[in-house]
Amino acid sequence: QGVADLLKGKMLKIGAKAGTSGKIFGSVTNVQIANALKDQFGIEVDRRKILLDDDIKELGQYKAVLDLHKTLKPEVDFEVFAE
């Protein structure tokens, strides 16, 4: 529950190399989200517990679900920006 409270109303920022059209090279993965959670908020979450709807291949704002417990699945908002 503490993790869910820490993430409420916060935006995670993930940098990615991108072309001029806004498409990123490669994609943003749950590993990058786990690393950003640790670096920006000091929260350690196993990468296998981070669920993404689709492959993230463009700059913009997205949501991921943290499958922390069968009754606790907070969402984390994150933004992919060009580095």
Beta strands, then each sheet from edge to edge (+ up, - down):
strand 1: 11-16
strand 2: 23-28
strand 3: 50-51
strand 4: 56-58
strand 5: 60-66
strand 6: 75-82
sheet 1: 1+ 6+ 5- 3+
sheet 2: 2+ 4-
end
